[in-house]
Amino acid sequence: MRTWVNGELLTDPRTPVVGATDHGLTVGDGVFEVLKVVDGRPLALDLHLARMTRSAAGLGLPAVDTDAVRRGIAAVLEAEPLSLGRVRATWTGGPAPLGSDRGDGPPSLVVVAAPMDPWPETAAVATVPWPRNERGALAGLKTTSYGENVRALARARERGASEAIFANLQGQLCEGTGTNVFYVLDGELRTPTLHSGCLAGITRHLVLEWHGAVEVDAPIDEILHASEIFLTSTTRDVQAIARWNDRELAAPGPVTLGVAKVFREREAELLGA
């Protein structure tokens, strides 16, 4: 693992990297991106930087120094070549008072790279009782305020699942803690719209562009009639769902296999870009 902090490459990942009053640490005032790394090259870097910029603007943080992010990613990947891994870039509010008010210091930028194992071909998911607030200030932003996700994922783990699924305040299907959801109903591939409050996932975007699907907001119980369900995320790519709560599904199904095939064939177009 290699870490790059505000322009300095650290060789020991245990080295302290932010101050005790950094607003990202004290109140979760920050945004981040995680990129898949294949053969030492990050996937869809431009798309991730664009979303990071949007998230920072939505949170009211200073504009992300995207050139610095690029330098940090290049530095950690040069220091630790990865055949398969992930790199995370975090942009926080920097030093601040011990409360919600921001300080006037510069933001902090932390970039970390580490190897990862491929996800299994299929997964189990569990719905959780807490809704996503599609009207909240953080809706659709990729921020470091992940307390809800931590609690939800722990609940899902207790039920033998690797991902938790949220409905929104209207009871519509929304998203997972770190994934978007696609499903096949009456032969049609569907996924929630961004109005549902879900994150504009990069892999979601690529599946829509490369394969196509209908964006629709529907009650979460509609998915109980789906013939196929799969998750998308930067690290999972396209992962079939074999169990939704207590319902077993034959997975992966033909549509899921087709989407995964298209994604594998085309992801090389965005390596290093």
MARTOR-89668 format. One record per residue (C-alpha): residue in three letters; x, y, z. Coordinates in Angstrom, 3 decimals. Each point is the difference from the previous one (the first is absolute). Layout:
BEGIN
roti,east,north,up
ala,X,Y,Z
...
***
This chain:
BEGIN
roti,east,north,up
met,0.000,0.000,0.000
arg,1.248,3.455,-0.916
thr,-1.328,3.335,1.264
trp,0.416,3.492,-1.476
val,-0.987,2.931,2.210
asn,-0.009,3.619,-1.167
gly,2.854,-0.589,-2.413
glu,2.114,-2.378,2.093
leu,0.332,-3.740,-0.642
leu,0.103,-2.037,3.204
thr,1.533,-3.463,0.110
asp,-1.643,-1.099,3.265
pro,-3.834,-0.100,-0.183
arg,-0.133,0.289,3.805
thr,1.500,3.498,-0.110
pro,-2.545,2.593,1.271
val,-1.319,1.845,-3.019
val,-2.471,2.630,1.273
gly,-0.186,2.159,3.073
ala,-2.332,-0.716,2.893
thr,-2.157,2.999,-0.958
asp,-0.370,-0.824,-3.698
his,-3.667,0.505,-0.859
gly,-0.072,-3.230,-1.982
leu,0.920,-1.870,3.180
thr,-2.117,1.886,2.521
val,-3.279,0.395,-1.920
gly,0.389,-1.876,-3.300
asp,0.370,3.224,-1.994
gly,1.587,-1.394,-3.140
val,-0.500,-1.709,-3.334
phe,1.780,-2.947,-1.536
glu,0.339,-2.273,-3.001
val,1.108,-3.621,-0.260
leu,1.380,-1.157,-3.345
lys,0.638,-3.520,-1.201
val,3.615,-0.618,-1.043
val,0.829,-2.546,-2.705
asp,3.626,-0.702,-0.920
gly,1.095,3.164,1.736
arg,-2.489,2.265,-1.778
pro,-3.064,1.659,1.552
leu,-3.369,-0.552,-1.641
ala,-2.148,2.948,-1.103
leu,2.152,2.618,1.722
asp,-1.589,2.935,-1.837
leu,-3.511,-1.121,0.956
his,0.982,-0.419,3.640
leu,1.672,3.412,0.160
ala,-3.079,1.618,-1.525
arg,-2.223,-1.600,2.644
met,2.419,0.959,2.778
thr,-0.172,3.582,-1.214
arg,-3.818,-0.109,0.013
ser,-0.090,-1.516,3.486
ala,2.341,2.643,1.417
ala,-2.100,2.780,-1.531
gly,-3.181,-1.572,1.377
leu,1.535,-0.198,3.474
gly,1.288,3.570,-0.216
leu,3.679,-0.957,0.197
pro,2.701,1.888,-1.903
ala,0.429,-1.229,-3.566
val,1.908,-3.275,-0.244
asp,3.568,0.401,-1.251
thr,-0.369,-2.656,-2.680
asp,3.594,0.417,-1.179
ala,1.178,-0.820,3.515
val,-2.299,-3.033,0.098
arg,1.507,-1.217,-3.272
arg,3.513,0.473,1.381
gly,-0.890,-1.853,3.171
ile,-1.508,-2.930,-1.877
ala,3.017,-0.208,-2.309
ala,2.365,0.097,2.978
val,-1.622,-2.795,1.987
leu,-0.420,-2.252,-3.046
glu,3.598,0.543,-1.067
ala,1.167,-0.863,3.516
glu,-2.114,-3.162,0.172
pro,-0.903,-1.596,-3.345
leu,-3.338,-1.808,0.277
ser,-1.338,-2.634,-2.357
leu,-3.400,0.415,1.667
gly,-0.661,2.564,2.672
arg,-1.737,3.132,1.046
val,1.093,3.573,0.543
arg,-1.903,2.418,2.206
ala,0.267,3.788,-0.128
thr,-1.514,1.975,2.900
trp,-0.487,3.784,0.075
thr,-0.983,1.416,3.405
gly,-0.812,3.372,1.533
gly,3.415,0.106,1.676
pro,0.737,1.402,3.482
ala,-3.109,1.410,1.655
pro,-1.615,0.732,3.377
leu,-1.400,-2.914,1.981
gly,-3.506,0.354,-1.377
ser,-1.906,0.396,-3.235
asp,1.530,3.357,-0.929
arg,2.788,-0.219,-2.549
gly,3.422,1.502,0.536
asp,1.929,2.247,-2.371
gly,2.905,-2.359,-0.580
pro,0.704,-1.874,-3.238
pro,-1.776,-3.273,-0.817
ser,1.774,-3.292,0.568
leu,0.644,-2.460,-2.842
val,0.781,-3.631,0.760
val,0.565,-2.673,-2.669
val,0.402,-3.677,0.916
ala,0.558,-3.034,-2.229
ala,-0.360,-3.639,1.017
pro,-0.467,-3.397,-1.654
met,-3.414,-1.645,-0.026
asp,-1.472,-3.387,-0.762
pro,-2.725,-0.437,-2.616
trp,-3.534,-0.186,1.356
pro,-1.848,-3.344,-0.296
glu,-2.170,-0.442,-3.078
thr,-3.171,0.152,2.107
ala,-1.018,1.609,3.285
ala,-2.803,0.159,2.549
val,-1.608,3.285,1.018
ala,-2.344,1.051,2.786
thr,-2.309,2.968,0.206
val,0.247,2.236,3.061
pro,-2.738,1.941,1.827
trp,1.665,3.410,-0.241
pro,-0.867,2.095,-3.089
arg,2.220,2.145,-2.170
asn,-1.085,3.639,0.092
glu,-0.253,0.937,-3.662
arg,-0.696,3.613,1.023
gly,2.947,0.318,2.385
ala,2.988,2.300,-0.431
leu,2.301,-2.948,-0.742
ala,-2.273,-1.853,-2.429
gly,1.950,-1.121,-3.048
leu,3.361,1.188,1.385
lys,2.911,-2.337,0.711
thr,0.995,1.321,3.407
thr,1.987,-1.469,2.879
ser,-3.111,0.119,2.219
tyr,-0.448,-3.784,-0.071
gly,-1.465,-0.695,3.439
glu,-3.334,-1.131,-1.475
asn,1.799,-2.364,-2.359
val,2.102,-1.503,2.782
arg,-3.088,-0.699,2.098
ala,-1.957,-1.405,-2.943
leu,2.810,-2.245,-1.207
ala,0.494,-1.419,3.492
arg,-3.724,-0.826,0.045
ala,0.304,-1.737,-3.367
arg,3.057,-1.971,1.151
glu,-2.025,-1.307,2.936
arg,-2.357,-1.489,-2.595
gly,2.788,-1.619,-2.017
ala,-0.007,2.647,-2.745
ser,2.861,2.027,-1.468
glu,-2.063,3.094,-0.820
ala,-2.888,1.943,1.504
ile,-2.749,1.498,-2.163
phe,-1.887,3.212,0.770
ala,-3.394,1.252,-1.038
asn,-0.507,3.766,0.005
leu,-2.535,2.037,1.976
gln,-2.696,-0.807,-2.580
gly,0.590,-3.727,0.380
gln,1.649,-0.240,-3.412
leu,3.048,-2.110,-0.781
cys,3.074,2.201,0.401
glu,3.493,-1.540,0.330
gly,2.440,-2.034,2.052
thr,2.609,1.351,2.404
gly,2.525,0.126,-2.823
thr,-1.888,-1.352,-2.993
asn,-2.714,0.721,-2.528
val,-2.746,-2.555,-0.663
phe,-1.227,-1.321,-3.371
tyr,-2.790,-2.523,-0.470
val,-1.879,-1.753,-2.782
leu,-3.802,0.212,0.070
asp,-2.150,-1.374,-2.828
gly,3.117,-0.228,-2.136
glu,0.957,3.662,0.535
leu,3.232,1.055,1.720
arg,-0.740,2.738,2.547
thr,1.838,2.164,2.523
pro,-1.145,2.868,2.256
thr,0.308,3.557,-1.311
leu,2.329,2.474,1.683
his,-3.106,1.710,1.408
ser,-0.308,-3.004,2.318
gly,2.963,1.365,1.961
cys,2.454,-2.636,-1.179
leu,3.589,0.846,-0.814
ala,0.841,0.592,-3.653
gly,2.245,-3.054,-0.086
ile,2.755,-0.078,-2.606
thr,-0.641,-3.658,-0.826
arg,-3.740,0.750,-0.095
his,0.707,2.744,-2.534
leu,2.121,-2.318,-2.132
val,-2.605,-2.786,0.024
leu,-2.646,2.484,-1.127
glu,2.286,1.301,-2.750
trp,1.426,-3.310,-1.217
his,-2.982,-2.307,0.438
gly,-3.060,2.064,0.795
ala,-2.766,-0.276,2.584
val,-3.217,1.766,0.945
glu,0.289,2.467,2.878
val,-3.141,-0.183,2.107
asp,-0.991,0.645,3.598
ala,-2.222,-2.706,1.443
pro,-0.935,-1.405,3.417
ile,2.780,-2.153,1.383
asp,-2.370,-2.989,0.169
glu,-0.161,-0.006,-3.801
ile,3.392,-1.660,0.002
leu,-1.547,-3.063,1.643
his,-1.389,-0.831,-3.456
ala,3.331,0.486,-1.797
ser,1.461,-2.951,-1.866
glu,3.556,1.326,0.375
ile,1.714,2.522,2.256
phe,3.560,1.251,-0.079
leu,2.135,2.610,1.708
thr,2.476,2.369,-1.607
ser,2.907,1.799,1.645
thr,3.580,0.978,-0.676
thr,1.424,-3.057,1.726
arg,-2.793,-2.526,-0.647
asp,-0.487,0.917,-3.687
val,-3.185,-1.995,-0.780
gln,-0.899,-2.474,2.747
ala,-3.038,-2.273,-0.142
ile,-2.284,-0.331,3.017
ala,-0.727,-3.576,1.019
arg,-1.996,0.887,3.120
trp,-2.166,3.033,0.793
asn,-0.932,-0.229,3.675
asp,-1.421,-3.556,0.154
arg,-0.788,-0.319,-3.707
glu,2.363,-2.135,-2.056
leu,0.634,0.852,-3.650
ala,1.641,-1.971,-2.794
ala,3.111,2.086,-0.551
pro,1.606,1.201,-2.085
gly,-2.840,0.229,-2.503
pro,0.366,0.580,-3.745
val,-0.484,3.776,0.125
thr,2.510,0.352,2.826
leu,2.510,-2.119,-1.905
gly,-0.499,2.150,-3.081
val,0.559,3.250,1.902
ala,3.096,-1.412,1.714
lys,1.402,-1.108,-3.355
val,-0.447,3.457,-1.520
phe,1.637,1.592,3.029
arg,3.028,-2.331,-0.132
glu,0.447,0.602,-3.710
arg,-0.157,3.780,0.238
glu,1.623,0.962,3.298
ala,3.450,0.057,-1.609
glu,-1.153,3.097,-1.914
leu,0.048,1.953,3.280
leu,3.142,-1.338,1.656
gly,2.236,2.949,0.792
ala,-2.660,2.423,-1.278
***
